[in-house]
Amino acid sequence: MSMQEPPIISQLWQGVLTLTLNRPGQFNALSEEVLTALQQALESAAADESLRCVVLAAEGRAFCAGHDLKQMQANRDHGYYLRLFQQCGGVMQTIVGFPVPVIAKVQGIATAAGCQLVASCDLAVAADTARFAVSGINVGLFCSTPAVALSRNVGAKKAFEMLLTGDFISAEQAAEQGLINRVAPEQELDAAVDALVGSICEKSPVAVRTGKAMFHRQRGMALPDAYDFAAATMADNMMAEDVHEGIDAFMNKRRPVWKGR
């Protein structure tokens, strides 16, 4: 990548924003610059009410190899490391809190913070050749921040095994464990992502945005609180024009025309 090429490529088309990691020569490692660019791209897009979905993709053979180890070795300072890991955690939380679904399109390996990135996305589709690991343990570093996202996707015992061994799992295993949603042949990855995006974009924008915010918030609640919150959310959602339109369309056997409000 030349100095002029951006670390993130942003493309918007018909309500779908594609953010592409653009450091293929460095296996799309999450340098400070990449994290900053990704955070800025997400923050800039968040206010776009016409946005329906975000796809997070990558150039080259790897999806993301985690943090930039060369950059980390060049800055051996506790304060630097704390800021870096907090910055990375901030990006992951921005993805979780983003108003519309974020889909990881995984064409290659996703390791350490790269696996964290996949786990932080709402949905993930991977090529059958993709592999996943949290491999910091192999260089003496327990992947503590990736563990936060991983353990919220994968069962505790499997997640801890991955964290302790650093072993790779296949795309099929990742789907079985809940890290990703779908696996597609490598040459059909684009079509598989497009199909998922298309399905989401067919739905009411109000319902999708309501659903994303509600789903993540209720996961941290006790069961009674979650049901109270869900009931209030559904009552509010029922007042949307899109719900009236959707029910009327269903009863009259026609396609709904969403108003987005």
C-alpha positions in Angstrom: 0.0 0.0 0.0 1.4 3.4 -0.9 1.4 6.3 1.5 -1.5 7.8 -0.5 -3.8 4.9 -0.2 -6.3 5.1 2.7 -6.3 2.4 5.4 -10.1 2.1 5.0 -12.0 2.3 1.7 -15.6 3.5 2.1 -18.3 2.9 -0.5 -22.0 3.7 -0.2 -24.5 2.2 -2.6 -28.3 2.1 -2.2 -28.2 2.4 1.6 -25.4 -0.2 2.1 -22.1 1.1 3.3 -19.1 -1.1 2.6 -16.0 -0.4 4.7 -12.9 -2.3 3.4 -9.7 -2.8 5.4 -7.0 -1.8 3.0 -3.6 -3.0 4.3 -3.3 -6.2 2.4 0.5 -6.2 2.6 0.3 -6.2 6.4 -2.6 -8.7 6.5 -4.9 -5.8 7.4 -3.4 -5.5 10.9 -5.2 -3.0 13.2 -2.7 -0.2 13.5 -3.5 3.0 15.3 -4.2 4.5 11.9 -6.6 1.8 10.8 -8.5 2.0 14.1 -8.8 5.7 13.9 -10.0 5.6 10.3 -12.6 2.9 11.1 -13.9 4.8 14.1 -14.2 8.0 12.0 -15.9 6.2 9.2 -18.5 4.7 11.5 -19.1 7.9 13.4 -19.6 9.8 10.1 -22.1 7.2 8.8 -24.1 6.8 12.0 -26.2 9.9 11.4 -27.3 8.8 7.9 -30.9 7.9 8.4 -31.0 6.3 4.9 -28.4 3.8 5.8 -29.7 0.2 6.0 -26.6 -2.0 6.6 -22.8 -1.9 6.9 -20.5 -4.6 5.4 -17.0 -4.8 6.8 -14.7 -6.4 4.3 -11.0 -6.6 3.6 -8.5 -6.5 0.7 -6.0 -9.3 0.2 -5.6 -12.8 1.5 -6.3 -12.1 5.2 -9.4 -10.5 6.7 -7.4 -9.2 9.7 -4.4 -10.5 11.5 -5.1 -8.5 14.7 -3.0 -5.7 16.2 0.1 -4.4 14.3 2.9 -6.1 16.2 5.6 -4.0 14.6 3.9 -0.9 15.8 3.5 -2.4 19.3 7.1 -3.4 19.5 8.2 0.1 18.6 6.2 1.6 21.4 7.1 -0.4 24.5 5.3 1.8 27.0 2.4 0.7 29.4 0.5 3.9 28.8 0.7 3.5 25.0 -0.5 -0.1 25.3 -3.4 0.9 27.5 -4.5 3.6 25.1 -4.2 1.3 22.1 -6.3 -1.5 23.7 -8.9 1.1 24.9 -9.0 2.6 21.4 -9.6 -0.9 19.9 -12.3 -1.6 22.5 -13.9 1.7 21.6 -14.1 0.7 17.9 -15.7 -2.6 18.8 -18.3 -0.9 21.1 -19.1 1.5 18.3 -19.8 -1.4 16.0 -22.1 -3.0 18.6 -23.8 0.3 19.2 -24.1 1.3 15.6 -27.7 2.0 14.6 -27.9 -0.6 11.8 -26.6 -4.1 11.4 -22.8 -4.5 10.7 -21.9 -7.7 8.7 -18.4 -9.1 8.6 -17.5 -10.4 5.2 -14.6 -12.8 6.0 -12.5 -13.9 3.0 -9.4 -15.0 4.9 -7.8 -15.5 8.3 -9.1 -13.6 11.3 -6.8 -13.8 14.2 -6.5 -12.1 17.7 -8.1 -8.6 17.4 -9.2 -9.6 13.9 -11.2 -12.4 15.4 -12.5 -9.9 17.9 -13.6 -7.7 15.0 -15.6 -10.5 13.5 -17.2 -11.3 16.9 -18.1 -7.7 17.5 -20.1 -7.5 14.2 -23.8 -8.3 14.4 -23.5 -10.9 11.7 -20.7 -12.6 9.8 -20.4 -14.6 6.6 -17.2 -16.4 5.8 -15.6 -18.2 2.9 -15.1 -21.9 3.5 -11.4 -21.2 3.3 -11.4 -18.7 6.2 -9.9 -19.6 9.6 -10.2 -18.1 13.0 -8.0 -17.9 16.1 -7.2 -15.8 19.1 -3.5 -16.5 19.0 -1.8 -14.0 21.3 -1.1 -16.8 23.7 1.5 -18.1 21.2 3.6 -15.0 21.8 3.0 -14.9 25.6 0.1 -12.5 25.5 -3.4 -13.7 26.6 -6.0 -12.1 24.2 -7.9 -10.4 27.0 -9.7 -7.8 24.9 -10.7 -10.3 22.1 -11.9 -12.6 24.9 -14.7 -10.0 25.7 -16.2 -10.3 22.2 -15.4 -13.9 21.7 -17.1 -15.0 25.0 -20.2 -13.2 24.0 -20.5 -15.3 20.8 -19.0 -18.6 21.6 -19.7 -20.9 24.6 -17.5 -20.4 27.6 -15.5 -23.7 27.4 -14.9 -23.4 23.6 -13.9 -19.7 23.9 -11.5 -20.4 26.7 -10.0 -23.3 24.8 -9.4 -21.1 21.8 -7.8 -18.4 24.1 -5.5 -20.9 25.9 -4.4 -22.9 22.8 -4.3 -20.3 20.1 -5.4 -23.0 17.7 -7.2 -22.2 14.5 -10.8 -23.3 13.8 -12.3 -23.6 10.4 -15.2 -21.6 9.0 -17.5 -24.6 9.5 -16.4 -24.9 13.1 -16.8 -21.2 13.6 -20.4 -21.5 12.3 -21.1 -24.4 14.6 -19.8 -22.5 17.6 -21.8 -19.3 16.8 -18.9 -17.1 15.9 -20.2 -16.6 12.3 -23.6 -17.1 10.7 -23.0 -18.6 7.3 -20.3 -20.3 5.3 -20.0 -20.0 1.5 -17.7 -21.4 -1.1 -14.9 -18.9 -1.7 -16.1 -17.9 -5.1 -19.7 -17.5 -3.8 -18.9 -15.2 -0.8 -20.0 -12.0 -2.5 -23.4 -13.6 -3.4 -23.9 -15.0 0.1 -23.3 -11.6 1.7 -25.5 -9.9 -0.9 -28.3 -12.3 -0.1 -28.1 -11.6 3.6 -27.9 -7.8 3.0 -30.8 -8.0 0.6 -33.0 -9.9 3.2 -32.3 -7.2 5.8 -32.9 -4.3 3.4 -36.3 -5.8 2.5 -37.5 -5.3 6.0 -38.8 -2.1 7.7 -35.9 0.3 8.6 -37.8 1.1 11.8 -38.0 -2.6 12.8 -34.3 -3.3 12.0 -33.0 -0.3 13.9 -35.3 -0.9 16.8 -34.3 -4.6 16.8 -30.6 -4.0 16.8 -30.7 -1.5 19.7 -33.1 -3.7 21.7 -31.3 -7.0 21.2 -27.9 -5.8 22.4 -29.3 -3.9 25.4 -31.5 -6.7 26.8 -28.6 -9.2 26.8 -27.1 -7.4 29.8 -30.3 -7.3 31.8 -31.8 -9.7 34.3 -34.7 -11.7 32.9 -37.6 -9.6 34.5 -35.9 -6.3 33.4 -35.4 -7.7 29.9 -39.0 -8.5 29.5 -40.1 -5.1 30.8 -37.8 -3.4 28.4 -38.9 -5.7 25.6 -42.6 -5.0 26.3 -42.0 -1.2 26.3 -39.9 -1.5 23.1 -42.6 -3.4 21.3 -45.3 -1.0 22.4 -43.3 1.9 21.1 -42.6 0.0 17.9 -46.3 -0.7 17.4 -46.9 3.0 17.0 -44.7 3.3 14.0 -46.3 3.9 10.6 -44.4 1.0 9.2 -46.1 -1.5 11.5 -49.6 -0.2 10.4 -48.4 -0.6 6.8 -46.9 -4.0 7.4 -50.0 -5.4 9.0 -52.3 -3.9 6.4 -50.1 -5.4 3.6 -50.1 -8.8 5.3 -53.9 -8.8 5.7 -54.5 -7.7 2.1 -51.9 -10.0 0.6 -49.7 -7.3 -0.9 -46.1 -6.2 -0.5 -45.6 -3.5 2.1 -44.2 -0.1 1.1 -42.0 1.0 4.0 -42.0 4.6 5.0 -39.1 4.3 7.5 -41.0 5.9 10.4 
